[in-house]
């Protein structure tokens, strides 16, 4: 809404001077600095001069816009209108008399600029937005109007010229101060830029060092894992041979110790295999070897693998029906490894209840696997680091399990290699569900991956 402050008639040159003076006084009272106040006053006087020069007079009304807080002046006349208005505003109008220059100048100096021109007259509104965060209340507006009534004005051309010269000097001084401030800021920016360049150089050095360290770590893990595998396989084979009792049955206590050695060696071999797989992935030496995979066959292999591990535990391991699922074309070894790790983790932290493995077709191109348990669950604040290397979240709740903390990190890497993504949903003491989605056919992995990212941005799992 626009509220009227003061109205003025424009009959002669002194009235134009008066419009400028009132504009300057109002701008100062509305909190504008010297330069902004001068801009507003100049724009107002240019439009007032146009009304006097081309329409033999008009009316000026100062307004306060409460919508976007602004100080405005509306100047209207009853002249013949501006015939070349569009050309003038585009800056393409050429005139020997300087016609249009005032209009263009006022537009450049203003935040608000409106023109309505016809054969019956022209109305121009120019204005400046108030400084950020500043508004004027109705009482404040009334105070401004009263103060204007008490402030004398000079309509003498000589006094006006002196005032303009004084304003010009003030403006030049303000511009010089701003120029000095800009130069100071430029010097500070140059120093900051030099510091940023030095920092970038240091970061590049650090990045190269980290890359070299990562490559050395991966090479070390790969070589050491191979070196550890051979003696571990030998230990496992010898303990199995001892337990078979082909030559001579072992005493019960020795049989018990051999079984302990075999379990420890199996666990250690599993850790070594995880380290080796992760090192291969990090070094880019892992290839996806897709083949036809039957989910029913995969379920049968997983049942046979985990049946001995469950034994007499009060935990039920179940698998969803797969009759309507298509044959997949993916890396069966990597898919099986992900499921084995997820099921193994679920069994570790489910002391009573069930672990359910589900496969379901999302559409013609994507299949979703999930492993849900009724175990101890995972706190929300800890779920962000679930798939990070060497993290074992169970320690925080006193459930210490053996392992390197590589299982879930390896699952994430393998799922990404297959063109999919993996996530977790869990609540404390309510259980956890680990879900991953991969393409039905591996050759569509890159296309499917981009679809996953698009769906995530839309909130679709």
C-alpha positions in Angstrom: 0.0 0.0 0.0 1.2 3.5 -0.9 0.6 6.3 1.6 0.7 9.9 0.6 3.2 12.2 2.4 3.1 15.5 0.7 1.7 17.0 -2.6 3.2 19.8 -4.7 2.3 21.7 -7.8 4.8 22.3 -10.6 4.2 25.6 -12.4 7.7 27.1 -13.0 11.4 26.6 -12.5 11.4 27.3 -8.7 8.8 24.5 -8.3 11.3 22.1 -9.9 13.9 23.3 -7.4 11.4 22.8 -4.6 10.7 19.2 -5.6 14.4 18.5 -5.5 14.8 20.0 -2.1 11.8 18.2 -0.6 13.0 14.9 -2.1 16.5 15.4 -0.5 14.9 16.3 2.9 12.6 13.3 2.8 15.4 10.9 1.8 17.5 12.0 4.7 14.7 11.6 7.1 13.9 8.1 5.8 17.5 7.0 6.6 19.2 7.1 3.2 22.9 7.9 3.1 24.2 11.0 1.2 24.7 9.2 -2.1 21.3 7.5 -2.1 19.6 10.6 -1.0 21.2 12.6 -3.8 20.2 9.9 -6.3 16.6 10.1 -5.3 16.6 13.9 -5.3 18.2 14.0 -8.8 15.7 11.5 -10.2 12.8 13.5 -8.8 14.0 16.8 -10.2 14.7 15.3 -13.6 11.1 14.0 -13.9 9.7 17.3 -12.5 11.8 19.3 -15.0 10.4 17.1 -17.9 6.9 17.9 -16.7 7.6 21.6 -16.6 9.6 21.6 -19.9 7.4 19.4 -22.1 3.9 19.7 -20.5 4.1 23.2 -19.0 3.6 21.9 -15.5 2.2 19.1 -13.4 1.8 17.7 -10.0 4.2 15.9 -7.6 3.2 13.6 -4.8 5.7 11.9 -2.4 4.6 8.5 -1.2 5.7 5.8 1.2 5.2 2.2 0.0 4.6 -0.2 2.9 4.8 -3.4 0.8 8.5 -3.2 -0.1 9.4 -0.3 2.1 10.3 2.5 -0.4 10.2 6.3 -0.7 8.5 7.3 -4.0 7.6 10.4 -5.9 4.8 10.4 -8.5 4.9 13.2 -11.1 2.0 13.5 -13.5 1.2 16.0 -16.2 -1.5 16.7 -18.8 0.8 17.0 -21.8 0.7 15.2 -25.1 2.5 12.1 -23.9 5.8 10.6 -24.8 5.6 9.3 -28.4 8.9 7.5 -28.5 8.7 6.0 -25.0 9.8 2.5 -25.7 12.7 3.6 -27.9 13.8 6.1 -25.2 13.7 3.5 -22.4 15.8 1.1 -24.5 18.4 3.9 -25.0 18.1 4.0 -28.8 16.4 7.4 -29.1 18.6 10.2 -30.6 17.6 13.8 -30.0 19.5 17.0 -30.6 17.6 18.7 -27.8 18.5 16.0 -25.2 14.9 14.8 -25.0 14.8 11.4 -23.1 18.1 11.9 -21.3 16.3 12.9 -18.1 14.0 9.9 -18.2 16.9 7.4 -18.8 19.0 9.1 -16.1 16.1 8.9 -13.5 15.6 5.2 -14.4 19.2 4.4 -13.7 19.2 6.2 -10.4 16.0 4.5 -9.1 15.0 1.1 -7.6 11.4 1.8 -8.6 10.6 3.1 -12.1 7.1 3.2 -13.6 5.8 5.1 -16.6 2.3 5.5 -18.0 2.0 7.7 -21.0 -0.8 8.5 -23.4 -2.1 11.4 -25.5 -3.8 12.8 -22.4 -0.7 13.0 -20.2 2.1 11.1 -18.5 2.6 9.8 -15.0 6.1 8.7 -13.8 6.9 7.1 -10.5 10.5 6.9 -9.3 11.7 5.7 -5.9 14.4 4.1 -3.8 14.0 1.1 -1.5 14.7 1.9 2.2 17.9 0.5 3.7 17.7 -3.2 4.6 15.6 -3.8 7.7 14.3 -0.3 8.0 10.6 0.6 8.0 8.6 3.7 9.0 5.6 3.5 11.3 2.5 5.7 10.9 3.6 7.8 13.8 7.0 8.1 12.3 5.5 9.1 9.0 3.5 11.8 10.8 6.6 13.1 12.5 8.4 13.4 9.2 5.6 15.4 7.6 5.5 17.8 10.6 9.3 18.3 10.5 9.0 19.1 6.7 6.5 21.8 7.4 8.9 23.5 9.9 11.9 23.3 7.7 12.5 26.4 5.4 13.3 26.0 1.8 15.1 28.3 -0.6 13.8 28.8 -4.1 16.5 31.1 -5.3 18.4 29.8 -8.3 21.7 31.0 -6.7 21.1 29.2 -3.4 20.0 26.1 -5.3 23.2 26.2 -7.3 25.2 26.5 -4.1 23.3 23.6 -2.5 24.0 21.5 -5.5 27.7 22.3 -5.5 27.8 21.5 -1.8 26.0 18.2 -2.4 28.4 17.4 -5.2 31.4 18.0 -2.9 29.8 15.8 -0.3 29.1 13.1 -2.8 32.7 13.3 -4.2 34.0 13.0 -0.6 31.8 10.0 0.0 32.9 8.4 -3.2 36.5 9.0 -2.4 36.0 7.3 1.0 34.3 4.4 -0.7 37.2 4.1 -3.2 39.7 4.0 -0.4 37.6 1.3 1.3 37.4 -0.7 -1.9 41.2 -0.4 -2.4 41.7 -1.7 1.2 39.4 -4.6 0.6 41.1 -5.4 -2.7 44.5 -5.5 -0.8 43.0 -7.8 1.8 41.4 -10.0 -1.0 44.8 -10.3 -2.8 46.4 -11.4 0.5 43.5 -13.9 1.0 43.9 -15.2 -2.5 47.6 -15.7 -2.0 46.8 -17.7 1.2 44.1 -19.7 -0.7 46.6 -20.6 -3.4 49.1 -21.7 -0.8 46.5 -23.7 0.9 45.5 -25.4 -2.5 49.1 -26.2 -3.1 49.4 -27.7 0.3 46.1 -29.7 -0.1 47.4 -31.0 -3.5 50.6 -32.2 -1.7 48.5 -33.8 1.0 46.2 -35.4 -1.6 49.2 -36.9 -3.4 50.6 -38.2 -0.1 47.2 -39.7 0.9 46.8 -41.3 -2.5 50.3 -42.8 -2.3 49.6 -44.0 1.3 46.3 -45.5 0.2 48.0 -47.4 -2.7 50.7 -48.6 -0.3 48.1 -49.8 2.2 46.1 -51.6 -0.5 49.3 -53.2 -1.8 50.4 -54.2 1.7 47.0 -55.7 2.5 46.9 -57.6 -0.7 50.4 -59.0 -0.3 50.0 -59.8 3.4 46.5 -61.4 2.8 48.0 -63.7 0.2 50.9 -64.6 2.6 48.5 -65.3 5.4 46.1 -67.4 3.3 48.6 -70.2 2.7 49.4 -71.1 6.3 45.8 -70.6 7.3 44.6 -73.1 4.7 47.3 -75.5 5.8 46.1 -75.2 9.4 42.5 -75.7 8.4 43.3 -78.8 6.3 45.5 -80.4 9.0 42.8 -79.8 11.7 40.2 -81.4 9.5 42.5 -84.3 8.8 43.0 -84.7 12.5 39.3 -84.6 13.2 38.5 -87.1 10.5 40.3 -89.8 12.5 41.4 -91.7 9.4 44.7 -93.0 11.0 43.7 -93.1 14.7 40.7 -91.5 16.5 41.8 -88.6 18.6 41.1 -88.5 22.4 38.0 -86.4 23.2 40.0 -83.5 24.7 42.3 -83.4 21.7 39.3 -83.6 19.4 37.8 -80.6 21.2 41.1 -78.6 20.9 41.3 -79.4 17.2 37.8 -78.1 16.7 38.7 -74.9 18.5 41.7 -74.5 16.3 39.6 -75.0 13.2 37.0 -72.5 14.2 39.6 -69.9 15.0 41.4 -70.5 11.7 38.1 -70.3 9.8 37.3 -66.9 11.5 40.8 -65.6 10.7 40.6 -66.8 7.1 37.3 -64.9 6.8 38.9 -61.7 8.0 41.8 -62.2 5.6 39.5 -62.7 2.7 37.6 -59.5 3.6 40.8 -57.6 3.7 41.9 -59.0 0.4 38.6 -58.3 -1.3 38.6 -54.7 0.0 42.2 -54.1 -1.1 41.3 -55.5 -4.6 38.3 -53.2 -4.9 40.3 -50.1 -3.8 43.0 -50.8 -6.3 40.5 -51.3 -9.1 41.5 -54.9 -9.7 38.0 -56.4 -9.2 36.0 -57.3 -12.3 32.3 -58.1 -12.4 31.7 -61.5 -14.1 28.0 -61.7 -14.8 26.3 -65.0 -15.5 22.8 -66.4 -15.2 21.8 -66.6 -11.5 18.7 -68.4 -10.2 17.5 -67.0 -6.9 16.1 -70.4 -6.0 19.5 -72.0 -6.3 21.0 -69.1 -4.4 18.5 -69.6 -1.5 19.3 -73.4 -1.4 23.0 -72.7 -1.1 22.5 -70.2 1.7 20.2 -72.5 3.6 22.8 -75.3 3.4 25.6 -72.9 4.5 23.9 -71.5 7.6 22.0 -74.5 8.8 25.0 -75.9 10.8 25.7 -72.4 12.2 22.2 -72.0 13.7 22.2 -75.5 15.4 20.1 -75.3 18.5 19.9 -71.5 18.6 16.4 -70.1 19.2 16.6 -68.2 15.9 14.6 -69.0 12.8 16.2 -68.4 9.4 13.6 -68.1 6.6 13.7 -67.3 2.9 10.9 -65.7 0.8 9.3 -67.6 -2.1 11.0 -67.0 -5.4 8.7 -68.8 -7.9 7.8 -65.6 -9.9 11.3 -64.1 -9.9 13.2 -64.1 -13.2 16.7 -65.5 -13.8 19.2 -62.7 -13.0 22.3 -61.8 -15.1 24.8 -60.6 -12.5 27.9 -61.8 -10.6 26.7 -64.7 -8.6 29.9 -64.8 -6.4 29.6 -61.1 -5.4 25.8 -61.3 -4.8 26.2 -64.4 -2.7 29.0 -62.7 -0.7 26.8 -59.7 0.1 23.9 -61.9 1.3 26.3 -64.1 3.3 27.7 -61.1 5.1 24.3 -59.6 5.8 22.8 -62.9 7.1 25.9 -63.6 9.2 25.6 -60.2 10.8 21.9 -60.6 11.5 22.5 -64.0 13.2 25.3 -62.6 15.3 23.1 -59.9 16.9 19.8 -61.8 17.0 19.8 -63.9 20.1 16.1 -64.9 20.0 13.6 -64.4 17.1 14.0 -64.7 13.4 16.1 -63.6 10.4 14.1 -63.3 7.2 15.7 -63.0 3.7 13.4 -61.6 1.0 13.9 -61.0 -2.8 11.2 -59.1 -4.7 11.0 -57.6 -8.2 10.6 -53.8 -8.2 10.1 -53.5 -11.9 11.4 -55.1 -15.1 14.9 -53.8 -14.5 15.4 -53.9 -10.7 15.4 -56.5 -8.0 15.5 -55.8 -4.3 17.0 -58.0 -1.6 16.5 -57.5 2.1 17.7 -59.2 5.3 15.5 -58.4 8.3 16.1 -59.5 11.9 14.6 -59.1 15.3 17.9 -58.4 17.0 19.3 -55.6 19.2 19.0 -52.9 16.6 21.1 -49.9 15.8 20.8 -46.4 17.2 19.9 -43.6 14.7 23.1 -41.6 15.4 25.3 -44.7 14.6 23.6 -45.6 11.3 25.6 -43.0 9.4 28.8 -44.8 9.8 27.5 -48.3 9.3 29.1 -48.8 5.9 32.5 -47.3 6.9 35.6 -49.5 7.1 36.7 -50.8 10.5 33.6 -49.7 12.4 32.0 -52.0 14.9 28.9 -50.4 16.3 28.0 -53.3 18.6 30.8 -52.4 21.0 28.8 -49.3 22.2 26.1 -51.6 23.7 28.4 -54.2 25.2 27.8 -56.8 22.5 31.4 -57.4 21.4 31.7 -59.7 18.4 34.8 -60.9 16.6 35.6 -59.3 13.3 37.4 -56.5 11.5 34.4 -54.2 10.9 34.9 -54.7 7.2 31.8 -56.7 6.4 29.3 -53.9 5.7 31.9 -51.7 4.0 32.6 -54.6 1.7 28.9 -55.1 1.1 28.6 -51.5 0.1 31.5 -51.7 -2.3 30.2 -55.0 -3.9 26.7 -53.7 -4.3 28.0 -50.5 -6.0 30.1 -52.7 -8.3 26.9 -54.5 -9.3 25.3 -51.2 -10.2 23.1 -50.8 -7.1 22.9 -49.2 -3.7 22.4 -50.4 -0.1 20.9 -48.9 3.0 19.7 -49.8 6.5 16.6 -49.1 8.6 16.8 -49.9 12.3 15.5 -49.2 15.8 17.0 -50.1 19.1 15.7 -53.4 20.5 13.3 -53.7 17.5 15.7 -55.2 14.9 17.3 -54.1 11.7 16.6 -54.4 8.0 19.4 -54.2 5.4 18.2 -53.6 1.9 20.0 -53.4 -1.4 18.8 -53.0 -5.0 20.6 -54.2 -8.1 19.8 -54.4 -11.8 18.2 -57.6 -13.0 20.7 -57.5 -15.8 24.2 -56.2 -15.1 24.6 -54.5 -18.5 22.0 -51.9 -17.5 23.9 -51.0 -14.3 25.0 -47.5 -15.3 21.5 -46.6 -16.5 19.9 -48.1 -13.4 22.3 -46.4 -11.1 21.3 -43.0 -12.5 17.7 -44.0 -12.0 18.4 -44.8 -8.3 19.9 -41.3 -7.8 16.9 -39.7 -9.4 14.5 -41.7 -7.3 16.5 -40.8 -4.1 16.1 -37.1 -4.9 12.4 -37.7 -5.1 12.3 -39.6 -1.8 11.7 -43.1 -3.4 13.5 -46.1 -2.0 
